[in-house]
Amino acid sequence: MYFVNRSEAGLRLASKLHKYKGKKCTVVALSDGAVVVAIPIANMLQSTVTLLLTEPIHAPGEPEAVGSINHDGGYSPSSHYSSGQHQAFHMEYHHVFEQQKLQKLRHMHRLIGDGQVIRKDLLRNHHVILVAEGLDSVSAIDAAVLFLKSINVTTLIVATPFATIEVVDRMHILSDDIACLNVVSNFLGVDHYYEQNDLPDHETVIRTVQDSLRNWREPSKPKVITKKPI
C-alpha cells in the first residue's frame, strides 16, 4: 500500500480510530513526519498533537538500533536484542553509547528550546495514541512505552500507516489497540511508501506542536438541561 503523502495516510488512519472520538484522547507523534500524519487524527478526535522526541543509539556494525533515548534522558534498550547481547554491547561500547546519548540529548534540547512538546497532564487518564509515519524498528515503541510507564494512561493505541512484522508483533504485546494499514515483510525505507516526501523543517514542527499545546483547551461536555417538575 502506498500513499500520496503523510496527510493522506493520517486521514486513512483517522477513519480507523473513529471509535475514540468524544473520549479524552491525546495524540503523541514519534517523529517530525509523524506530526504530519497525526494532525488529521487529532482534528478528527478534537485532540491536540504532542511530540515525543527520541533518538536511536547504535552500536558499531549493528544495523538495528540497540536502544533509544528520549528528551527526558530516559534510555530504553531495544527488545530486538537479548539481555546477553545488551550486556556484551555495554561492556564493549559503553563509552561510545554514553557519548551518543549526551550528543543526542543536547540536540533534542536545542530543538525544544524553552518550550514544551509534550505534557504529562494531557496523557494521564487519557487514551494515548502513538502515531508513527512508518515503523521498521521496535526501538521507537519501546522508548515511548518507557516514557509512559510512570503515567496512568487509560488506553495505549499505536497507529501507523505501515510496519514490519516484528514491529507489529511488538505492538500487540505493548499496546491495548493498534491501527496499522499495511504490514510489510521487505521494508524499503519510510520515504519509499510516499509519493511526496516534502516535510516541514524541525523548527516549524516544534513550533506547530508548541502552539497546539499552548492554545489547547479540552472540549467541555455539553450541559444536560433537565426540566423542573411542574
C-alpha positions as CSV (number, residue, x, y, z in Angstrom):
1,M,0.0,0.0,0.0
2,Y,1.3,3.4,-1.0
3,F,0.2,6.9,0.0
4,V,0.3,10.3,-1.8
5,N,1.7,11.9,1.3
6,R,1.6,11.7,5.1
7,S,-1.5,13.7,5.4
8,E,-3.4,11.2,3.3
9,A,-2.0,8.4,5.5
10,G,-3.3,10.3,8.5
11,L,-6.8,10.6,7.1
12,R,-6.9,6.9,6.5
13,L,-5.7,6.2,10.0
14,A,-8.3,8.6,11.4
15,S,-11.1,6.6,9.9
16,K,-9.8,3.5,11.8
17,L,-9.8,5.5,15.1
18,H,-13.2,7.0,14.9
19,K,-14.4,4.9,17.9
20,Y,-12.2,7.2,20.2
21,K,-14.0,10.3,19.1
22,G,-15.6,12.1,22.0
23,K,-13.3,10.5,24.5
24,K,-10.4,12.1,26.3
25,C,-7.5,11.5,23.9
26,T,-4.0,12.8,23.3
27,V,-2.1,12.1,20.1
28,V,1.6,11.6,20.5
29,A,3.7,11.8,17.4
30,L,7.0,9.9,17.3
31,S,8.9,12.0,14.7
32,D,8.6,15.1,12.6
33,G,7.0,13.2,9.8
34,A,4.6,11.6,12.3
35,V,3.4,15.0,13.3
36,V,2.1,15.5,9.7
37,V,0.4,12.1,9.9
38,A,-1.0,12.9,13.4
39,I,-2.7,16.2,12.5
40,P,-5.7,14.7,10.7
41,I,-6.2,12.2,13.5
42,A,-6.1,14.9,16.1
43,N,-8.5,17.0,14.1
44,M,-11.0,14.2,13.9
45,L,-10.7,13.4,17.6
46,Q,-10.7,17.2,18.6
47,S,-7.5,16.5,20.4
48,T,-4.0,18.1,20.5
49,V,-0.8,16.9,18.8
50,T,2.2,16.4,21.0
51,L,5.7,15.1,20.1
52,L,7.8,12.6,22.0
53,L,11.3,13.2,20.8
54,T,13.5,10.1,20.7
55,E,16.9,9.3,19.1
56,P,18.3,5.9,18.3
57,I,21.5,4.6,19.9
58,H,23.7,2.5,17.6
59,A,26.5,0.0,18.2
60,P,29.2,-0.1,15.5
61,G,28.3,-2.6,12.8
62,E,24.8,-3.3,14.0
63,P,22.0,-2.3,11.5
64,E,19.3,-2.2,14.2
65,A,19.4,0.4,17.0
66,V,20.4,-1.1,20.3
67,G,18.2,1.4,22.1
68,S,16.6,4.8,22.2
69,I,16.9,7.9,24.4
70,N,14.0,10.3,24.9
71,H,14.3,14.1,25.5
72,D,13.8,13.5,29.3
73,G,17.0,11.4,29.3
74,G,15.3,8.0,29.7
75,Y,17.1,5.2,27.9
76,S,15.3,2.1,26.6
77,P,17.2,-0.9,25.4
78,S,15.7,-2.4,22.2
79,S,13.8,-5.7,22.6
80,H,15.3,-6.7,19.3
81,Y,18.4,-7.9,21.2
82,S,18.7,-10.4,24.1
83,S,19.8,-9.4,27.6
84,G,23.1,-11.2,26.9
85,Q,23.7,-9.2,23.7
86,H,23.0,-5.9,25.6
87,Q,25.5,-6.9,28.3
88,A,28.1,-7.6,25.6
89,F,27.4,-4.2,23.9
90,H,27.6,-2.4,27.2
91,M,31.0,-3.9,28.0
92,E,32.5,-3.2,24.6
93,Y,30.8,0.1,23.7
94,H,29.9,1.8,27.0
95,H,31.9,4.9,26.2
96,V,30.5,5.1,22.6
97,F,27.0,4.8,24.0
98,E,27.5,7.5,26.6
99,Q,28.8,9.9,24.0
100,Q,25.9,9.3,21.7
101,K,23.4,9.7,24.5
102,L,24.9,13.1,25.5
103,Q,25.1,14.4,22.0
104,K,21.6,13.4,21.1
105,L,20.1,14.7,24.3
106,R,21.8,18.1,23.7
107,H,20.4,18.0,20.1
108,M,16.8,17.4,21.3
109,H,17.1,20.1,24.0
110,R,18.3,22.6,21.4
111,L,15.3,21.7,19.2
112,I,12.8,22.2,22.0
113,G,14.3,25.3,23.4
114,D,12.4,26.8,26.4
115,G,9.0,25.4,25.3
116,Q,7.2,22.1,25.7
117,V,6.4,19.5,23.1
118,I,4.6,17.1,25.4
119,R,2.6,17.5,28.6
120,K,2.1,14.6,31.1
121,D,-1.1,16.1,32.4
122,L,-2.6,15.6,28.9
123,L,-1.5,11.9,29.0
124,R,-2.7,11.0,32.4
125,N,-6.1,9.2,32.4
126,H,-6.3,9.7,28.6
127,H,-6.5,7.4,25.6
128,V,-3.0,7.9,24.3
129,I,-2.5,7.4,20.6
130,L,1.1,6.9,19.5
131,V,1.5,7.9,15.8
132,A,4.3,7.0,13.5
133,E,5.0,7.7,9.8
134,G,6.1,4.1,9.4
135,L,7.9,1.6,11.7
136,D,10.7,-0.7,10.9
137,S,12.3,-0.8,14.4
138,V,10.9,-1.7,17.8
139,S,13.1,0.8,19.5
140,A,10.7,3.8,19.0
141,I,7.8,1.9,20.5
142,D,10.0,0.6,23.4
143,A,11.2,4.2,24.1
144,A,7.6,5.6,24.0
145,V,6.4,2.9,26.4
146,L,9.3,3.6,28.8
147,F,8.3,7.3,28.8
148,L,4.6,6.4,29.5
149,K,5.5,3.8,32.2
150,S,5.1,6.2,35.1
151,I,1.9,7.8,33.8
152,N,-1.5,6.2,34.3
153,V,-3.0,6.2,30.8
154,T,-6.5,4.8,30.1
155,T,-5.6,3.1,26.9
156,L,-2.5,2.9,24.7
157,I,-3.1,2.8,21.0
158,V,-0.4,2.6,18.3
159,A,-1.3,4.0,14.8
160,T,1.0,3.7,11.8
161,P,0.5,3.5,8.0
162,F,2.8,0.6,7.8
163,A,5.1,-1.5,9.9
164,T,7.3,-4.6,9.7
165,I,6.1,-8.0,11.0
166,E,8.5,-7.7,14.0
167,V,7.2,-4.3,15.0
168,V,3.5,-5.4,14.7
169,D,4.2,-8.3,17.0
170,R,5.8,-5.9,19.5
171,M,2.8,-3.5,19.1
172,H,0.4,-6.4,20.0
173,I,2.4,-7.1,23.2
174,L,2.8,-3.5,24.4
175,S,-0.5,-1.7,23.4
176,D,-4.2,-2.1,24.0
177,D,-5.2,-1.4,20.4
178,I,-3.4,-0.9,17.1
179,A,-4.3,0.7,13.8
180,C,-1.8,-0.5,11.1
181,L,-2.8,-0.1,7.4
182,N,-0.2,-2.3,6.0
183,V,2.3,-5.0,7.3
184,V,5.4,-5.2,5.1
185,S,7.9,-8.1,5.1
186,N,10.5,-6.3,3.0
187,F,10.8,-2.8,4.4
188,L,12.3,-0.3,1.9
189,G,12.6,2.8,4.0
190,V,9.8,5.2,5.1
191,D,10.0,7.6,2.2
192,H,9.5,4.7,-0.3
193,Y,5.9,4.4,0.7
194,Y,5.0,8.0,0.0
195,E,4.9,9.7,-3.4
196,Q,5.5,13.1,-1.9
197,N,8.2,13.5,0.8
198,D,8.3,17.2,1.4
199,L,8.3,17.8,5.1
200,P,8.4,21.0,7.2
201,D,11.8,21.6,8.9
202,H,12.4,20.7,12.6
203,E,11.8,24.3,13.8
204,T,8.4,24.5,12.1
205,V,7.3,21.2,13.5
206,I,8.4,22.1,17.0
207,R,6.6,25.5,16.8
208,T,3.4,23.8,15.5
209,V,3.4,21.4,18.4
210,Q,4.2,24.1,21.0
211,D,1.4,26.3,19.6
212,S,-1.0,23.3,19.8
213,L,-0.2,22.8,23.4
214,R,-0.2,26.5,24.3
215,N,-3.6,27.0,22.8
216,W,-5.2,23.7,23.8
217,R,-8.5,23.7,25.7
218,E,-10.1,20.3,26.1
219,P,-13.6,20.3,24.8
220,S,-16.1,20.6,27.5
221,K,-19.0,18.2,27.7
222,P,-22.4,19.7,26.7
223,K,-24.6,20.6,29.7
224,V,-27.6,18.4,30.3
225,I,-30.6,20.6,30.8
226,T,-33.3,18.9,32.9
227,K,-36.8,20.3,33.2
228,K,-38.1,21.0,36.7
229,P,-41.3,19.1,37.6
230,I,-44.4,21.2,37.3
